[in-house]
């Protein structure tokens, strides 16, 4: 079974500066996102790029990358999980 990369995200210390940086690179981030703690944009095909503010609940202060994969069934990852 092949994994499908579904989302790539960055946790940013300063989300406003990150939005500005990625817009300068040409990424079409949604307008009116100032003050948001989660911003995402569809990149084509089935891939989504997102930025999260590091102050969100459950997210540490250190910057990191988040990869999300699509699995058709959860049991494909861990067969012992009850349905």
Biopython code that builds the backbone (N, CA, C, O; Angstrom):
import numpy as np
from Bio.PDB.StructureBuilder import StructureBuilder

atoms = [
    (1, "UNK", "N", (0.846, -1.182, 0.000)),
    (1, "UNK", "CA", (0.000, 0.000, 0.000)),
    (1, "UNK", "C", (0.891, 1.246, 0.000)),
    (1, "UNK", "O", (1.786, 1.362, 0.837)),
    (2, "UNK", "N", (0.663, 2.152, -0.903)),
    (2, "UNK", "CA", (1.434, 3.387, -0.982)),
    (2, "UNK", "C", (0.770, 4.478, -0.147)),
    (2, "UNK", "O", (-0.448, 4.648, -0.176)),
    (3, "UNK", "N", (1.591, 5.206, 0.592)),
    (3, "UNK", "CA", (1.084, 6.350, 1.354)),
    (3, "UNK", "C", (0.910, 7.534, 0.420)),
    (3, "UNK", "O", (1.666, 7.691, -0.539)),
    (4, "UNK", "N", (-0.069, 8.354, 0.694)),
    (4, "UNK", "CA", (-0.279, 9.580, -0.056)),
    (4, "UNK", "C", (-0.048, 10.758, 0.868)),
    (4, "UNK", "O", (-0.715, 10.891, 1.894)),
    (5, "UNK", "N", (0.905, 11.623, 0.501)),
    (5, "UNK", "CA", (1.138, 12.833, 1.276)),
    (5, "UNK", "C", (-0.048, 13.760, 1.048)),
    (5, "UNK", "O", (-0.373, 14.098, -0.090)),
    (6, "UNK", "N", (-0.686, 14.165, 2.130)),
    (6, "UNK", "CA", (-1.922, 14.932, 2.066)),
    (6, "UNK", "C", (-1.699, 16.399, 2.434)),
    (6, "UNK", "O", (-2.240, 17.299, 1.791)),
    (7, "UNK", "N", (-0.891, 16.629, 3.482)),
    (7, "UNK", "CA", (-0.643, 17.996, 3.941)),
    (7, "UNK", "C", (0.807, 18.144, 4.389)),
    (7, "UNK", "O", (1.406, 17.213, 4.927)),
    (8, "UNK", "N", (1.356, 19.332, 4.154)),
    (8, "UNK", "CA", (2.662, 19.713, 4.671)),
    (8, "UNK", "C", (2.438, 21.015, 5.424)),
    (8, "UNK", "O", (1.898, 21.975, 4.875)),
    (9, "UNK", "N", (2.854, 21.041, 6.674)),
    (9, "UNK", "CA", (2.629, 22.234, 7.471)),
    (9, "UNK", "C", (3.874, 22.673, 8.209)),
    (9, "UNK", "O", (4.768, 21.876, 8.494)),
    (10, "UNK", "N", (3.912, 23.942, 8.509)),
    (10, "UNK", "CA", (4.998, 24.521, 9.287)),
    (10, "UNK", "C", (4.415, 25.193, 10.517)),
    (10, "UNK", "O", (3.412, 25.903, 10.437)),
    (11, "UNK", "N", (5.051, 24.964, 11.650)),
    (11, "UNK", "CA", (4.676, 25.663, 12.867)),
    (11, "UNK", "C", (5.629, 26.844, 12.983)),
    (11, "UNK", "O", (6.844, 26.667, 13.065)),
    (12, "UNK", "N", (5.073, 28.038, 12.988)),
    (12, "UNK", "CA", (5.878, 29.259, 12.927)),
    (12, "UNK", "C", (5.848, 30.017, 14.242)),
    (12, "UNK", "O", (4.803, 30.137, 14.882)),
    (13, "UNK", "N", (7.003, 30.526, 14.636)),
    (13, "UNK", "CA", (7.060, 31.384, 15.826)),
    (13, "UNK", "C", (6.322, 32.691, 15.570)),
    (13, "UNK", "O", (5.637, 33.212, 16.450)),
    (14, "UNK", "N", (6.469, 33.216, 14.355)),
    (14, "UNK", "CA", (5.805, 34.470, 13.977)),
    (14, "UNK", "C", (5.038, 34.210, 12.679)),
    (14, "UNK", "O", (5.598, 34.285, 11.585)),
    (15, "UNK", "N", (3.771, 33.908, 12.819)),
    (15, "UNK", "CA", (2.975, 33.514, 11.662)),
    (15, "UNK", "C", (2.806, 34.662, 10.664)),
    (15, "UNK", "O", (2.737, 34.422, 9.458)),
    (16, "UNK", "N", (2.739, 35.902, 11.149)),
    (16, "UNK", "CA", (2.591, 37.043, 10.240)),
    (16, "UNK", "C", (3.817, 37.182, 9.336)),
    (16, "UNK", "O", (3.676, 37.416, 8.135)),
    (17, "UNK", "N", (5.010, 37.039, 9.901)),
    (17, "UNK", "CA", (6.232, 37.105, 9.091)),
    (17, "UNK", "C", (6.310, 35.923, 8.137)),
    (17, "UNK", "O", (6.784, 36.066, 7.010)),
    (18, "UNK", "N", (5.853, 34.765, 8.574)),
    (18, "UNK", "CA", (5.854, 33.584, 7.715)),
    (18, "UNK", "C", (4.910, 33.772, 6.538)),
    (18, "UNK", "O", (5.246, 33.416, 5.408)),
    (19, "UNK", "N", (3.731, 34.329, 6.794)),
    (19, "UNK", "CA", (2.770, 34.598, 5.715)),
    (19, "UNK", "C", (3.394, 35.567, 4.710)),
    (19, "UNK", "O", (3.305, 35.357, 3.500)),
    (20, "UNK", "N", (4.014, 36.609, 5.210)),
    (20, "UNK", "CA", (4.656, 37.588, 4.332)),
    (20, "UNK", "C", (5.745, 36.919, 3.485)),
    (20, "UNK", "O", (5.825, 37.156, 2.279)),
    (21, "UNK", "N", (6.576, 36.090, 4.108)),
    (21, "UNK", "CA", (7.652, 35.399, 3.402)),
    (21, "UNK", "C", (7.105, 34.505, 2.296)),
    (21, "UNK", "O", (7.572, 34.576, 1.159)),
    (22, "UNK", "N", (6.123, 33.666, 2.611)),
    (22, "UNK", "CA", (5.601, 32.730, 1.614)),
    (22, "UNK", "C", (4.807, 33.435, 0.522)),
    (22, "UNK", "O", (4.750, 32.942, -0.605)),
    (23, "UNK", "N", (4.198, 34.563, 0.822)),
    (23, "UNK", "CA", (3.549, 35.356, -0.227)),
    (23, "UNK", "C", (4.586, 35.942, -1.175)),
    (23, "UNK", "O", (4.361, 35.986, -2.384)),
    (24, "UNK", "N", (5.727, 36.395, -0.635)),
    (24, "UNK", "CA", (6.800, 36.915, -1.482)),
    (24, "UNK", "C", (7.357, 35.833, -2.399)),
    (24, "UNK", "O", (7.820, 36.124, -3.502)),
    (25, "UNK", "N", (7.313, 34.592, -1.942)),
    (25, "UNK", "CA", (7.734, 33.474, -2.788)),
    (25, "UNK", "C", (6.704, 33.158, -3.879)),
    (25, "UNK", "O", (7.003, 32.441, -4.833)),
    (26, "UNK", "N", (5.501, 33.696, -3.729)),
    (26, "UNK", "CA", (4.466, 33.471, -4.731)),
    (26, "UNK", "C", (3.336, 32.568, -4.298)),
    (26, "UNK", "O", (2.460, 32.248, -5.101)),
    (27, "UNK", "N", (3.336, 32.150, -3.049)),
    (27, "UNK", "CA", (2.257, 31.300, -2.554)),
    (27, "UNK", "C", (0.995, 32.130, -2.369)),
    (27, "UNK", "O", (1.035, 33.199, -1.759)),
    (28, "UNK", "N", (-0.106, 31.651, -2.885)),
    (28, "UNK", "CA", (-1.369, 32.381, -2.861)),
    (28, "UNK", "C", (-2.127, 32.089, -1.565)),
    (28, "UNK", "O", (-3.165, 31.427, -1.580)),
    (29, "UNK", "N", (-1.597, 32.592, -0.441)),
    (29, "UNK", "CA", (-2.271, 32.417, 0.848)),
    (29, "UNK", "C", (-3.510, 33.304, 0.894)),
    (29, "UNK", "O", (-3.508, 34.392, 0.318)),
    (30, "UNK", "N", (-4.561, 32.860, 1.567)),
    (30, "UNK", "CA", (-5.815, 33.614, 1.593)),
    (30, "UNK", "C", (-5.645, 35.025, 2.147)),
    (30, "UNK", "O", (-4.922, 35.242, 3.119)),
    (31, "UNK", "N", (-6.311, 35.964, 1.522)),
    (31, "UNK", "CA", (-6.326, 37.342, 2.021)),
    (31, "UNK", "C", (-7.149, 37.381, 3.304)),
    (31, "UNK", "O", (-8.006, 36.525, 3.520)),
    (32, "UNK", "N", (-6.895, 38.355, 4.138)),
    (32, "UNK", "CA", (-7.662, 38.494, 5.374)),
    (32, "UNK", "C", (-7.294, 37.473, 6.421)),
    (32, "UNK", "O", (-8.103, 37.169, 7.298)),
    (33, "UNK", "N", (-6.082, 36.932, 6.349)),
    (33, "UNK", "CA", (-5.682, 35.913, 7.312)),
    (33, "UNK", "C", (-4.943, 36.490, 8.516)),
    (33, "UNK", "O", (-4.476, 35.744, 9.377)),
    (34, "UNK", "N", (-4.836, 37.813, 8.578)),
    (34, "UNK", "CA", (-4.137, 38.445, 9.701)),
    (34, "UNK", "C", (-4.824, 38.067, 11.011)),
    (34, "UNK", "O", (-6.046, 38.149, 11.133)),
    (35, "UNK", "N", (-4.023, 37.655, 11.979)),
    (35, "UNK", "CA", (-4.561, 37.265, 13.280)),
    (35, "UNK", "C", (-4.998, 35.812, 13.361)),
    (35, "UNK", "O", (-5.346, 35.338, 14.442)),
    (36, "UNK", "N", (-4.988, 35.101, 12.254)),
    (36, "UNK", "CA", (-5.380, 33.685, 12.256)),
    (36, "UNK", "C", (-4.252, 32.836, 12.830)),
    (36, "UNK", "O", (-3.082, 33.196, 12.705)),
    (37, "UNK", "N", (-4.589, 31.721, 13.453)),
    (37, "UNK", "CA", (-3.578, 30.815, 13.999)),
    (37, "UNK", "C", (-3.360, 29.594, 13.104)),
    (37, "UNK", "O", (-2.441, 28.808, 13.335)),
    (38, "UNK", "N", (-4.198, 29.437, 12.092)),
    (38, "UNK", "CA", (-4.055, 28.335, 11.129)),
    (38, "UNK", "C", (-4.457, 28.869, 9.761)),
    (38, "UNK", "O", (-5.563, 29.377, 9.575)),
    (39, "UNK", "N", (-3.534, 28.744, 8.807)),
    (39, "UNK", "CA", (-3.780, 29.232, 7.447)),
    (39, "UNK", "C", (-3.377, 28.118, 6.494)),
    (39, "UNK", "O", (-2.292, 27.552, 6.624)),
    (40, "UNK", "N", (-4.234, 27.804, 5.548)),
    (40, "UNK", "CA", (-3.881, 26.754, 4.598)),
    (40, "UNK", "C", (-4.246, 27.143, 3.181)),
    (40, "UNK", "O", (-5.113, 27.984, 2.942)),
    (41, "UNK", "N", (-3.550, 26.498, 2.240)),
    (41, "UNK", "CA", (-3.780, 26.749, 0.827)),
    (41, "UNK", "C", (-3.591, 25.440, 0.061)),
    (41, "UNK", "O", (-2.641, 24.697, 0.305)),
    (42, "UNK", "N", (-4.488, 25.177, -0.847)),
    (42, "UNK", "CA", (-4.411, 23.999, -1.705)),
    (42, "UNK", "C", (-3.319, 24.238, -2.730)),
    (42, "UNK", "O", (-3.313, 25.271, -3.399)),
    (43, "UNK", "N", (-2.394, 23.298, -2.863)),
    (43, "UNK", "CA", (-1.240, 23.482, -3.722)),
    (43, "UNK", "C", (-1.400, 22.855, -5.109)),
    (43, "UNK", "O", (-0.530, 23.033, -5.960)),
    (44, "UNK", "N", (-2.433, 22.167, -5.340)),
    (44, "UNK", "CA", (-2.597, 21.450, -6.599)),
    (44, "UNK", "C", (-2.666, 19.964, -6.305)),
    (44, "UNK", "O", (-2.163, 19.487, -5.288)),
    (45, "UNK", "N", (-3.290, 19.258, -7.202)),
    (45, "UNK", "CA", (-3.576, 17.846, -6.952)),
    (45, "UNK", "C", (-4.240, 17.716, -5.597)),
    (45, "UNK", "O", (-5.255, 18.362, -5.338)),
    (46, "UNK", "N", (-3.677, 16.884, -4.729)),
    (46, "UNK", "CA", (-4.312, 16.691, -3.420)),
    (46, "UNK", "C", (-3.451, 17.166, -2.265)),
    (46, "UNK", "O", (-3.647, 16.720, -1.134)),
    (47, "UNK", "N", (-2.504, 18.059, -2.517)),
    (47, "UNK", "CA", (-1.599, 18.513, -1.467)),
    (47, "UNK", "C", (-2.023, 19.877, -0.935)),
    (47, "UNK", "O", (-2.339, 20.785, -1.704)),
    (48, "UNK", "N", (-2.027, 20.008, 0.381)),
    (48, "UNK", "CA", (-2.350, 21.266, 1.050)),
    (48, "UNK", "C", (-1.142, 21.691, 1.889)),
    (48, "UNK", "O", (-0.536, 20.871, 2.578)),
    (49, "UNK", "N", (-0.801, 22.978, 1.823)),
    (49, "UNK", "CA", (0.249, 23.563, 2.642)),
    (49, "UNK", "C", (-0.423, 24.374, 3.734)),
    (49, "UNK", "O", (-1.388, 25.091, 3.468)),
    (50, "UNK", "N", (0.081, 24.269, 4.982)),
    (50, "UNK", "CA", (-0.503, 25.086, 6.037)),
    (50, "UNK", "C", (0.554, 25.646, 6.968)),
    (50, "UNK", "O", (1.646, 25.095, 7.113)),
    (51, "UNK", "N", (0.198, 26.755, 7.593)),
    (51, "UNK", "CA", (1.003, 27.382, 8.634)),
    (51, "UNK", "C", (0.186, 27.369, 9.912)),
    (51, "UNK", "O", (-1.010, 27.662, 9.896)),
    (52, "UNK", "N", (0.824, 27.032, 11.009)),
    (52, "UNK", "CA", (0.199, 27.098, 12.329)),
    (52, "UNK", "C", (1.027, 28.016, 13.204)),
    (52, "UNK", "O", (2.255, 28.013, 13.124)),
    (53, "UNK", "N", (0.377, 28.787, 14.026)),
    (53, "UNK", "CA", (1.077, 29.599, 15.008)),
    (53, "UNK", "C", (1.571, 28.683, 16.116)),
    (53, "UNK", "O", (0.866, 27.759, 16.522)),
    (54, "UNK", "N", (2.780, 28.933, 16.607)),
    (54, "UNK", "CA", (3.343, 28.050, 17.643)),
    (54, "UNK", "C", (2.597, 28.157, 18.960)),
    (54, "UNK", "O", (2.751, 27.285, 19.815)),
    (55, "UNK", "N", (1.797, 29.190, 19.153)),
    (55, "UNK", "CA", (1.044, 29.352, 20.390)),
    (55, "UNK", "C", (-0.230, 28.545, 20.456)),
    (55, "UNK", "O", (-0.909, 28.567, 21.483)),
    (56, "UNK", "N", (-0.584, 27.827, 19.393)),
    (56, "UNK", "CA", (-1.798, 27.004, 19.421)),
    (56, "UNK", "C", (-1.674, 25.916, 20.474)),
    (56, "UNK", "O", (-0.576, 25.438, 20.762)),
    (57, "UNK", "N", (-2.781, 25.537, 21.032)),
    (57, "UNK", "CA", (-2.795, 24.504, 22.068)),
    (57, "UNK", "C", (-2.168, 23.212, 21.554)),
    (57, "UNK", "O", (-2.485, 22.745, 20.460)),
    (58, "UNK", "N", (-1.281, 22.648, 22.353)),
    (58, "UNK", "CA", (-0.671, 21.372, 21.998)),
    (58, "UNK", "C", (0.516, 21.478, 21.060)),
    (58, "UNK", "O", (1.095, 20.458, 20.689)),
    (59, "UNK", "N", (0.892, 22.686, 20.669)),
    (59, "UNK", "CA", (2.020, 22.868, 19.759)),
    (59, "UNK", "C", (3.133, 23.572, 20.521)),
    (59, "UNK", "O", (2.913, 24.622, 21.125)),
    (60, "UNK", "N", (4.316, 22.999, 20.492)),
    (60, "UNK", "CA", (5.440, 23.574, 21.231)),
    (60, "UNK", "C", (5.907, 24.872, 20.596)),
    (60, "UNK", "O", (5.531, 25.195, 19.469)),
    (61, "UNK", "N", (6.716, 25.603, 21.318)),
    (61, "UNK", "CA", (7.251, 26.879, 20.838)),
    (61, "UNK", "C", (8.313, 26.699, 19.762)),
    (61, "UNK", "O", (8.536, 27.612, 18.966)),
    (62, "UNK", "N", (8.968, 25.555, 19.717)),
    (62, "UNK", "CA", (10.012, 25.374, 18.712)),
    (62, "UNK", "C", (9.383, 25.122, 17.343)),
    (62, "UNK", "O", (8.382, 24.412, 17.243)),
    (63, "UNK", "N", (9.965, 25.702, 16.283)),
    (63, "UNK", "CA", (9.403, 25.500, 14.953)),
    (63, "UNK", "C", (9.598, 24.048, 14.504)),
    (63, "UNK", "O", (10.613, 23.427, 14.821)),
    (64, "UNK", "N", (8.654, 23.531, 13.791)),
    (64, "UNK", "CA", (8.790, 22.193, 13.237)),
    (64, "UNK", "C", (7.882, 22.017, 12.028)),
    (64, "UNK", "O", (7.008, 22.838, 11.753)),
    (65, "UNK", "N", (8.115, 20.931, 11.324)),
    (65, "UNK", "CA", (7.356, 20.596, 10.118)),
    (65, "UNK", "C", (6.373, 19.487, 10.468)),
    (65, "UNK", "O", (6.696, 18.580, 11.236)),
    (66, "UNK", "N", (5.178, 19.563, 9.907)),
    (66, "UNK", "CA", (4.155, 18.551, 10.120)),
    (66, "UNK", "C", (3.831, 17.927, 8.764)),
    (66, "UNK", "O", (3.496, 18.633, 7.814)),
    (67, "UNK", "N", (3.934, 16.609, 8.681)),
    (67, "UNK", "CA", (3.547, 15.877, 7.476)),
    (67, "UNK", "C", (2.318, 15.053, 7.806)),
    (67, "UNK", "O", (2.290, 14.339, 8.809)),
    (68, "UNK", "N", (1.308, 15.154, 6.965)),
    (68, "UNK", "CA", (0.102, 14.351, 7.157)),
    (68, "UNK", "C", (-0.085, 13.475, 5.937)),
    (68, "UNK", "O", (0.006, 13.938, 4.800)),
    (69, "UNK", "N", (-0.344, 12.208, 6.187)),
    (69, "UNK", "CA", (-0.542, 11.247, 5.113)),
    (69, "UNK", "C", (-1.984, 10.761, 5.121)),
    (69, "UNK", "O", (-2.630, 10.697, 6.167)),
    (70, "UNK", "N", (-2.468, 10.425, 3.951)),
    (70, "UNK", "CA", (-3.815, 9.885, 3.827)),
    (70, "UNK", "C", (-3.726, 8.365, 3.801)),
    (70, "UNK", "O", (-2.978, 7.790, 3.011)),
    (71, "UNK", "N", (-4.487, 7.729, 4.661)),
    (71, "UNK", "CA", (-4.615, 6.281, 4.668)),
    (71, "UNK", "C", (-6.081, 5.943, 4.449)),
    (71, "UNK", "O", (-6.968, 6.534, 5.066)),
    (72, "UNK", "N", (-6.317, 5.007, 3.582)),
    (72, "UNK", "CA", (-7.695, 4.623, 3.297)),
    (72, "UNK", "C", (-8.371, 4.044, 4.537)),
    (72, "UNK", "O", (-9.541, 4.317, 4.804)),
    (73, "UNK", "N", (-7.622, 3.243, 5.288)),
    (73, "UNK", "CA", (-8.158, 2.646, 6.506)),
    (73, "UNK", "C", (-7.137, 2.756, 7.620)),
    (73, "UNK", "O", (-5.952, 2.511, 7.397)),
    (74, "UNK", "N", (-7.567, 3.116, 8.798)),
    (74, "UNK", "CA", (-6.667, 3.233, 9.955)),
    (74, "UNK", "C", (-5.992, 1.905, 10.270)),
    (74, "UNK", "O", (-4.844, 1.882, 10.713)),
    (75, "UNK", "N", (-6.682, 0.822, 10.049)),
    (75, "UNK", "CA", (-6.123, -0.503, 10.347)),
    (75, "UNK", "C", (-4.917, -0.828, 9.478)),
    (75, "UNK", "O", (-4.145, -1.728, 9.811)),
    (76, "UNK", "N", (-4.741, -0.118, 8.376)),
    (76, "UNK", "CA", (-3.570, -0.341, 7.519)),
    (76, "UNK", "C", (-2.303, 0.087, 8.238)),
    (76, "UNK", "O", (-1.226, -0.430, 7.940)),
    (77, "UNK", "N", (-2.404, 1.009, 9.167)),
    (77, "UNK", "CA", (-1.244, 1.502, 9.909)),
    (77, "UNK", "C", (-0.957, 0.630, 11.123)),
    (77, "UNK", "O", (0.177, 0.201, 11.335)),
    (78, "UNK", "N", (-1.978, 0.373, 11.907)),
    (78, "UNK", "CA", (-1.823, -0.424, 13.130)),
    (78, "UNK", "C", (-2.955, -1.455, 13.132)),
    (78, "UNK", "O", (-4.074, -1.147, 13.544)),
    (79, "UNK", "N", (-2.669, -2.666, 12.677)),
    (79, "UNK", "CA", (-3.731, -3.670, 12.560)),
    (79, "UNK", "C", (-4.451, -4.016, 13.857)),
    (79, "UNK", "O", (-5.567, -4.534, 13.813)),
    (80, "UNK", "N", (-3.840, -3.743, 15.019)),
    (80, "UNK", "CA", (-4.469, -4.134, 16.271)),
    (80, "UNK", "C", (-5.484, -3.130, 16.806)),
    (80, "UNK", "O", (-6.081, -3.381, 17.852)),
    (81, "UNK", "N", (-5.702, -2.009, 16.135)),
    (81, "UNK", "CA", (-6.671, -1.016, 16.592)),
    (81, "UNK", "C", (-8.082, -1.560, 16.353)),
    (81, "UNK", "O", (-8.436, -1.913, 15.228)),
    (82, "UNK", "N", (-8.880, -1.625, 17.417)),
    (82, "UNK", "CA", (-10.259, -2.108, 17.232)),
    (82, "UNK", "C", (-11.089, -1.132, 16.416)),
    (82, "UNK", "O", (-10.894, 0.081, 16.496)),
    (83, "UNK", "N", (-12.003, -1.661, 15.640)),
    (83, "UNK", "CA", (-12.866, -0.816, 14.789)),
    (83, "UNK", "C", (-14.054, -0.332, 15.550)),
    (83, "UNK", "O", (-14.887, 0.388, 15.002)),
]
sb = StructureBuilder()
sb.init_structure("model")
sb.init_model(0)
sb.init_chain("A")
sb.init_seg("    ")
for serial, (resi, resn, name, xyz) in enumerate(atoms, 1):
    if name == "N":
        sb.init_residue(resn, " ", resi, " ")
    sb.init_atom(name, np.array(xyz, "f"), 0.0, 1.0, " ", f" {name:<3s}", serial, name[0])
structure = sb.get_structure()
